[in-house]
Amino acid sequence: MNRERAKELLPIIQAYADGAVMQERDPDDPDEEWHDFTSHFQPAGYIYRIKPEPREFWVCHGTDDNYVLQSRCVTTDCFKVREVLE
């Protein structure tokens, strides 16, 4: 492992140590989906990431029949969206 790979993996290892859910995939298979980390850590063999958390936001009716994403509901013409991650 070189220094650049160590820098790349440092936040992943820290998040794993802190209890975050990790995901991995095979770098040789670009069509493979991310899956939750269940095996032993192999820094040279897989690509790792911290499992993303679904986002929640409000979609509000704006001017000119456009919709605007908001962090909170600002009018009565809004609906809440929760992202689905697979």
HELIX and SHEET records of a PDB file:
HELIX    1   1 ARG A    3  ALA A   17  1                                  15    
HELIX    2   2 THR A   63  ASP A   65  5                                   3    
SHEET    1   A 3 HIS A  35  ASP A  36  0                                        
SHEET    2   A 3 MET A  22  ARG A  25 -1                                        
SHEET    3   A 3 ILE A  47  ILE A  50 -1                                        
SHEET    1   B 3 TYR A  67  GLN A  70  0                                        
SHEET    2   B 3 GLU A  56  HIS A  61 -1                                        
SHEET    3   B 3 CYS A  78  ARG A  82 -1                                        
END                                                                             
